[in-house]
């Protein structure tokens, strides 16, 4: 009885095998390649796609390197596949992928953590194809820290024009001892030529269209769902498994308002804008400046995007009017600025799309000048030249692609972004040191203020004393010399008299100016001093008190017929004055 069940079991197994072969044939027909590096078995990601391990893979001939498993899983990882396993190379190694000629997305997945026996800070490496440098001296850890992300996905669009393989070489940095290369996952998605557009314009020279070389390679820098939520690869209905990020982190200044399409509105694609251009969720949300015209005229709706300097960039703006009553031409018209240069005037979405709910996009190319990383500014502002009904602007989606530089070989690699500044250490020792520094600064400031205050106080005292002295001097003039001039009444002592045995020279002080007769008197004619000046401790005070009287009249010698008489006293002088 058990034997009849055997054909049924075999039939089921055969059907499952045929189904697997059909799925594999479908993957081969689409050219989709998913390699979970460092894994030996298949695994599914969060979108349900199956990844093959590189161990024993036809894409990894003579596989080298070390298979490693991440020691921990960050909560922000979208799935364990392909991030939790890695292939580590300490020497050059090349993956060789059999592909059909044409354009394709190449995505490299990195989860920079300390794998066993490998320091994350030593991972510096390059990734190249035979004719193109994709990454050079690349640090996944530094790049992830700069954008505050636990993992990285680097997306490139390459064109395989000849041959039937895409060779990808990983090489540790030749400039750093102990460096190594690693990769967690490799994805290849064939695409049509989605970048060539006949009306791509050079910014600053709108009359000359940009000539895009179909063999050029690009790197996706930003893909933003403006005004909407992030879209996972599973939600990218174009079949390219693209990720769309929310634009809010890049808004600068006024953020405007976000909104979704009206419920009774359907997003309509056109022959010029096929469905794979962007998913409906991108066109179904938008960001505008707001309903107040006066406010809108006083600011720009601006995004700031860091990019690598020295490259040309292709910017694609996605538009769709999704709310009534914007249904007619010249209801909303605005400028598009890129790096403070006018890229588009009188941008009217209805004119470009043909009506409400219809999709459109515009492409512009601009050079990012400078060195290292620079900011690219994108701004919208109402254009009043056509007198629109609403002073407003709108944007639904934005993509920024870096174009390769031509050379030998061609290059798409930029510098590692600078690390963000570390916050101040909040440890007790750091806090104590900080408090000591603050105390020292405060103490120095207080001490300096006290010294300055003391200096000002001293200067004030000195100035006050000088003012007092000046006032006192103006009231009591100094003593004036009252010595009578040599003339007809008073004559000098002769040499013969000075040699007489009875001559007694006057004190040395008698030659100095006298203030009054009361202070001291002397001889004017005989050369004999009658009295020496009596200087007392209060003499200077008396001198100043009586100087005013002496200054008004000069002391004169009295005429005589004999040997001469003494000068009159001050009392006699006062009597005569009366």
C-alpha positions in Angstrom: 0.0 0.0 0.0 3.0 2.3 0.6 4.3 1.9 -3.0 1.6 3.9 -4.7 2.5 6.9 -2.6 6.1 6.9 -3.9 5.2 8.4 -7.4 3.3 11.2 -5.6 6.3 12.0 -3.5 8.7 12.0 -6.5 6.2 14.1 -8.4 6.3 16.8 -5.6 10.0 16.8 -5.5 10.3 17.1 -9.2 7.8 20.1 -9.2 9.8 21.8 -6.4 13.0 21.3 -8.4 11.4 22.7 -11.5 10.1 25.7 -9.6 13.6 26.4 -8.2 15.1 26.1 -11.7 12.5 28.4 -13.0 13.3 31.0 -10.3 17.0 30.7 -11.0 16.3 31.0 -14.7 14.2 34.1 -14.0 17.1 35.6 -11.9 19.5 34.8 -14.7 17.2 36.3 -17.3 16.9 39.6 -15.3 20.6 39.5 -14.6 20.1 40.1 -10.8 23.1 39.1 -8.8 23.1 39.0 -5.0 26.2 37.8 -3.2 26.3 37.5 0.6 30.1 37.7 1.2 31.6 35.5 3.9 28.5 33.2 3.9 28.4 29.6 2.7 24.7 29.2 2.4 21.8 31.1 1.0 19.9 33.7 3.0 16.9 36.1 2.5 16.9 39.8 3.2 14.1 41.9 4.6 12.6 42.3 1.1 12.4 38.6 0.5 15.3 38.4 -2.0 17.6 35.4 -1.8 21.3 36.0 -1.5 23.9 33.4 -2.4 27.1 32.9 -0.2 30.4 33.6 -1.9 31.9 30.4 -0.6 31.9 28.0 -3.6 30.3 30.7 -5.8 31.0 30.8 -9.5 31.6 34.5 -9.1 34.5 33.9 -6.7 37.0 31.7 -8.4 39.9 30.5 -6.2 38.4 32.4 -3.3 40.8 34.0 -0.9 40.4 36.0 2.2 38.8 35.2 5.6 35.1 34.7 6.2 34.1 36.6 9.3 30.9 37.1 11.3 30.1 40.4 13.0 30.3 40.1 16.8 27.0 42.1 17.3 24.0 43.3 15.4 23.2 47.0 15.4 19.4 47.6 15.9 19.4 49.9 12.8 20.5 47.1 10.4 17.6 46.4 8.0 18.3 42.7 8.1 21.0 40.2 9.0 21.6 39.4 5.3 24.0 40.6 3.9 25.4 42.6 6.9 26.3 40.0 9.5 28.9 38.2 7.5 31.9 39.6 5.7 34.8 38.6 3.5 38.2 40.1 4.7 41.2 40.5 2.3 44.8 41.2 3.4 45.9 41.1 -0.3 44.3 41.9 -3.6 41.3 39.8 -4.7 39.0 40.0 -7.8 35.4 38.9 -8.1 34.3 38.2 -11.6 30.6 38.5 -12.5 29.2 37.2 -15.7 26.8 40.0 -17.0 25.4 41.2 -20.3 26.6 44.4 -21.8 24.7 47.4 -20.8 24.1 49.7 -17.8 23.6 48.3 -14.3 23.5 49.3 -10.7 26.4 48.0 -8.6 25.8 48.2 -4.9 28.4 47.4 -2.2 27.3 46.7 1.4 29.5 47.5 4.4 29.0 46.9 8.1 32.2 48.4 9.7 32.7 46.7 13.1 35.6 45.0 14.8 35.6 41.6 13.3 37.6 38.9 15.2 41.4 39.7 15.0 40.8 42.8 12.9 40.6 46.4 14.1 38.0 48.4 12.4 40.4 51.4 12.2 42.7 49.4 9.9 40.2 48.9 7.2 41.4 51.2 4.4 41.1 49.9 0.9 40.3 50.5 -2.8 37.6 49.0 -5.1 38.3 49.1 -8.8 37.2 47.8 -12.2 39.6 47.5 -15.0 38.9 51.0 -16.3 37.4 52.8 -13.2 38.3 53.6 -9.6 35.2 53.3 -7.5 36.7 53.8 -4.0 40.3 54.8 -3.1 41.8 54.6 0.4 38.3 54.2 1.6 37.4 54.0 5.3 34.0 52.6 5.8 34.2 53.2 9.5 35.1 56.9 9.1 32.4 57.4 6.5 29.8 55.7 8.7 30.7 57.9 11.7 30.5 61.0 9.6 26.9 60.3 8.5 26.0 58.8 11.9 25.0 55.4 10.4 25.9 51.9 11.5 26.1 50.6 7.9 26.8 51.8 4.4 25.5 51.1 0.9 27.6 52.5 -1.9 25.6 52.6 -5.2 27.2 53.0 -8.6 25.8 53.0 -12.1 28.3 51.4 -14.5 28.1 50.6 -18.2 29.7 47.3 -19.4 30.2 48.0 -23.0 32.4 45.1 -24.0 33.1 41.6 -22.9 30.8 39.5 -20.8 32.0 40.1 -17.2 32.3 42.8 -14.6 35.5 42.3 -12.6 35.7 43.9 -9.2 39.0 44.1 -7.3 39.4 44.8 -3.6 42.8 45.9 -2.5 44.1 46.9 0.9 45.7 50.4 1.1 49.3 50.5 0.0 49.9 53.6 2.2 49.0 52.1 5.5 50.7 49.2 7.3 48.4 46.5 8.5 45.4 47.6 6.4 42.8 45.3 5.0 39.8 45.3 2.7 36.4 43.9 3.5 32.9 43.7 2.0 29.6 42.3 3.3 27.5 42.1 0.2 27.6 42.8 -3.6 24.4 43.5 -5.6 24.1 43.9 -9.4 20.9 45.1 -11.0 20.7 45.6 -14.8 18.9 48.8 -15.8 18.0 50.6 -19.0 19.7 53.9 -19.8 17.8 56.1 -17.3 20.2 59.0 -17.3 20.3 60.2 -20.9 17.8 63.0 -21.4 17.7 65.4 -24.4 17.0 68.5 -22.3 19.7 68.2 -19.6 21.1 71.7 -19.0 24.3 73.1 -17.7 23.7 75.4 -14.8 24.7 78.9 -15.7 24.5 78.2 -19.4 20.9 77.1 -20.1 21.3 77.6 -23.9 23.8 74.8 -24.2 22.4 71.3 -23.4 24.7 68.9 -21.5 26.0 66.1 -23.7 25.9 62.9 -21.6 28.3 60.1 -22.6 26.4 56.8 -22.4 29.5 55.0 -21.3 30.0 57.2 -18.3 29.8 55.8 -14.8 28.0 57.6 -11.9 27.8 57.3 -8.2 24.5 57.9 -6.4 25.1 60.6 -3.7 21.5 61.3 -2.7 18.0 59.9 -3.5 15.4 61.8 -1.5 11.6 61.3 -1.2 10.8 65.0 -0.6 8.0 65.5 1.9 7.5 61.8 2.4 8.8 58.9 4.4 11.8 56.7 3.5 11.2 54.0 0.9 12.9 50.6 1.2 14.1 48.6 -1.8 11.0 46.5 -1.6 8.9 49.7 -2.1 10.7 50.8 -5.2 8.2 49.4 -7.7 10.5 50.2 -10.7 12.3 46.9 -10.1 15.6 48.5 -9.4 15.5 48.0 -5.6 16.5 51.6 -4.9 16.3 53.2 -1.4 14.8 56.6 -1.0 15.6 58.6 2.1 13.5 61.3 3.8 14.6 64.8 3.0 14.1 66.4 6.4 17.7 66.0 7.7 18.9 68.1 4.8 16.4 71.0 5.0 18.0 74.4 6.0 16.1 77.3 7.4 12.3 77.3 6.8 11.1 73.8 6.2 7.9 74.7 4.5 5.0 72.3 4.6 4.6 68.7 3.6 1.5 67.1 2.1 0.2 64.1 0.2 -1.9 63.7 -2.9 -5.7 64.1 -2.7 -7.5 60.8 -2.2 -9.4 61.1 -5.5 -6.2 61.7 -7.5 -4.2 59.0 -9.4 -0.5 59.4 -10.2 -0.2 59.1 -14.0 3.0 58.3 -15.8 3.7 59.3 -19.4 5.8 58.0 -22.3 8.5 60.5 -21.4 8.4 59.5 -17.7 8.1 55.7 -17.5 7.1 54.0 -14.2 10.7 53.0 -13.3 11.7 56.7 -13.2 10.5 56.9 -9.5 7.9 55.0 -7.5 4.4 56.5 -7.0 5.2 57.1 -3.4 7.7 59.7 -4.5 5.3 61.6 -6.7 2.5 61.2 -4.2 4.1 63.4 -1.5 5.6 66.8 -1.7 7.1 69.8 0.1 6.0 73.4 -0.6 6.8 76.7 0.9 3.4 77.2 2.6 0.1 79.1 2.1 1.3 82.6 3.2 2.6 84.6 0.3 4.4 87.3 2.3 6.3 84.7 4.2 7.2 82.8 1.1 8.7 85.9 -0.5 11.1 86.4 2.4 12.9 83.0 2.3 14.1 80.2 0.1 13.1 76.6 0.5 16.6 75.2 0.8 18.4 71.8 1.0 22.1 71.5 1.9 23.9 68.4 0.6 27.6 67.6 1.3 29.4 66.4 -1.9 32.9 65.7 -3.1 34.6 68.7 -4.7 36.1 68.5 -8.2 33.3 66.5 -9.9 30.4 67.3 -12.1 27.0 66.4 -10.7 23.7 65.4 -12.3 20.7 66.6 -10.4 17.2 65.2 -11.2 14.2 67.1 -9.8 10.9 65.1 -9.7 7.6 67.1 -9.9 3.9 66.4 -9.8 1.0 68.6 -8.8 -1.0 66.5 -6.4 -3.6 68.8 -4.8 -6.4 70.9 -6.0 -6.9 73.7 -6.9 -3.5 73.7 -8.8 -4.8 72.6 -12.1 -4.0 75.4 -14.5 -1.0 77.1 -16.0 0.6 80.0 -14.2 -1.0 79.2 -10.8 2.4 78.4 -9.3 5.8 79.5 -10.8 9.2 79.5 -9.2 12.9 79.6 -9.5 15.3 76.7 -9.1 18.8 77.7 -7.7 21.8 75.4 -7.5 24.8 76.8 -5.6 23.4 80.4 -5.9 23.1 80.0 -9.7 19.8 80.1 -11.5 19.1 76.7 -13.0 15.5 77.3 -14.0 13.2 80.3 -14.3 9.4 80.2 -14.4 9.2 76.5 -13.4 5.6 75.7 -13.8 4.9 72.0 -13.1 1.6 72.1 -15.0 3.4 73.3 -18.1 6.0 70.6 -17.9 3.8 67.7 -16.9 0.6 68.5 -18.8 -1.8 68.5 -15.9 -2.5 67.7 -12.2 -1.4 64.2 -11.2 1.0 63.8 -14.1 4.7 63.1 -13.5 7.7 65.0 -14.8 11.3 65.6 -14.0 14.1 68.1 -15.0 17.9 67.4 -15.1 20.7 69.9 -14.5 24.5 69.5 -14.4 26.8 71.6 -12.3 30.5 71.5 -11.2 31.3 71.4 -7.5 34.4 73.6 -7.1 36.7 73.4 -4.1 38.6 70.7 -2.3 37.5 67.8 -0.1 33.9 68.0 0.9 31.8 71.0 0.0 28.1 71.8 0.5 25.8 71.9 -2.4 22.9 74.4 -2.0 19.6 73.7 -3.7 16.9 76.4 -3.3 13.4 77.2 -4.6 11.8 80.7 -4.6 8.6 82.1 -6.1 9.0 83.7 -9.6 6.7 86.7 -9.9 7.7 87.6 -13.5 4.6 85.9 -14.9 2.3 87.1 -12.1 1.2 83.7 -10.9 -1.8 83.2 -8.7 0.1 81.6 -5.8 3.6 82.7 -4.6 4.8 79.2 -3.9 7.2 76.4 -4.9 6.9 72.6 -4.8 9.2 69.6 -5.0 8.4 65.8 -4.9 11.8 64.1 -5.2 15.5 64.7 -5.7 18.4 62.6 -7.0 22.0 63.7 -7.0 24.6 61.7 -9.0 28.3 62.2 -9.2 29.8 61.9 -12.7 33.2 60.2 -13.3 36.3 62.2 -14.0 38.0 61.0 -17.1 41.6 59.9 -17.0 43.8 56.9 -16.8 42.0 55.2 -15.2 38.7 57.0 -14.8 37.8 58.0 -11.3 34.7 58.3 -9.1 36.5 58.2 -5.7 36.5 61.1 -3.3 38.1 61.8 0.1 36.9 60.3 3.3 34.6 62.7 5.0 35.8 64.5 8.1 34.8 63.1 11.4 32.2 65.0 13.4 33.5 66.9 16.5 33.4 64.8 19.6 31.2 66.1 22.5 32.9 67.3 25.6 33.9 64.5 28.0 31.4 64.3 30.8 33.5 62.1 33.1 34.2 63.4 36.7 37.8 64.0 36.1 37.0 66.0 33.0 34.3 67.9 34.8 36.8 68.6 37.7 39.4 69.8 35.3 36.9 72.0 33.5 35.7 73.4 36.9 39.4 74.2 37.8 39.9 75.9 34.5 36.7 77.9 35.0 37.8 78.8 38.6 41.2 79.9 37.3 39.7 82.1 34.7 37.2 83.6 37.1 40.0 84.2 39.7 42.2 85.8 37.1 39.4 88.1 36.0 38.6 89.1 39.6 42.2 89.7 40.4 42.7 91.8 37.3 39.6 93.8 38.1 40.9 94.5 41.7 44.3 95.6 40.4 42.6 97.9 37.9 40.3 99.3 40.5 43.3 100.0 42.9 45.2 101.7 40.0 42.2 103.9 39.2 41.8 104.8 43.0 45.5 105.7 43.2 45.3 107.9 40.1 42.3 109.6 41.5 44.1 110.4 44.8 47.1 111.8 43.0 44.9 114.0 40.8 43.0 115.2 43.9 46.2 116.1 45.7 47.5 118.0 42.6 44.3 119.9 42.4 44.5 120.9 46.1 48.1 122.0 45.6 47.2 124.1 42.6 44.3 125.8 44.5 46.5 126.5 47.5 49.3 127.9 45.3 46.8 130.3 43.6 45.7 131.7 47.0 49.2 132.0 48.5 51.9 132.9 45.9 55.4 131.8 46.7 58.0 134.1 48.2 59.6 136.6 45.9 63.1 137.9 46.1 63.2 141.1 48.1 66.9 141.7 47.8 67.4 145.3 46.7 69.0 145.7 43.4 72.4 147.1 43.1 72.0 150.9 42.6 72.5 154.3 44.0 71.3 153.5 47.5 72.7 150.0 48.1 76.2 149.0 46.9 78.1 145.8 47.2 80.8 145.0 49.8 84.2 146.0 48.5 87.2 143.7 48.3 89.2 145.9 50.9 86.4 145.7 53.4 86.2 141.9 53.0 89.9 141.7 53.8 89.6 143.8 57.0 90.4 141.9 60.2 87.2 143.2 61.7 85.0 142.0 58.8 82.5 139.3 59.6 80.9 137.8 56.5 77.1 137.5 56.6 75.7 134.0 56.9 75.2 132.1 53.7 71.5 132.3 54.1 71.6 136.1 54.0 72.1 136.0 50.3 68.9 134.2 49.7 65.7 136.2 49.2 64.1 137.6 52.3 60.4 137.7 52.8 60.1 140.5 55.3 62.0 142.6 57.8 60.6 140.6 60.7 62.1 137.4 59.4 65.6 138.8 59.2 67.5 142.0 58.3 70.9 142.7 56.9 73.2 145.4 56.0 72.9 147.1 52.6 75.9 149.4 52.5 78.5 148.4 55.0 78.5 144.8 54.2 78.0 144.0 57.8 75.2 141.8 58.8 73.1 143.1 61.6 71.1 140.0 62.1 71.0 136.6 60.5 67.6 135.4 59.4 65.8 133.4 62.0 64.4 130.4 60.2 62.0 128.4 62.3 60.0 125.4 61.7 57.1 127.6 60.9 59.1 130.1 58.8 58.0 128.8 55.5 54.4 129.2 56.6 55.0 132.7 57.7 56.8 133.4 54.5 53.8 132.4 52.5 51.4 134.4 54.7 53.3 137.6 54.4 54.5 137.2 50.9 51.4 138.9 49.5 52.3 142.1 51.3 55.9 142.0 50.2 54.9 141.3 46.6 52.9 144.5 46.5 55.8 146.7 47.6 59.5 146.1 47.2 61.8 146.6 50.2 64.0 149.6 49.7 67.1 150.8 51.5 66.9 154.1 53.4 69.1 157.0 52.1 71.7 158.2 54.6 74.7 160.5 54.7 76.9 158.2 56.8 77.7 154.7 56.4 74.1 153.8 55.8 71.1 152.7 57.6 69.2 149.4 57.8 66.2 148.7 55.7 62.9 149.6 57.3 60.9 147.1 59.1 57.6 145.7 57.8 55.7 147.8 60.3 57.4 151.0 59.1 56.7 150.0 55.6 53.0 149.6 56.4 53.0 153.1 58.0 54.5 154.6 55.0 52.1 152.9 52.7 49.3 154.5 54.5 
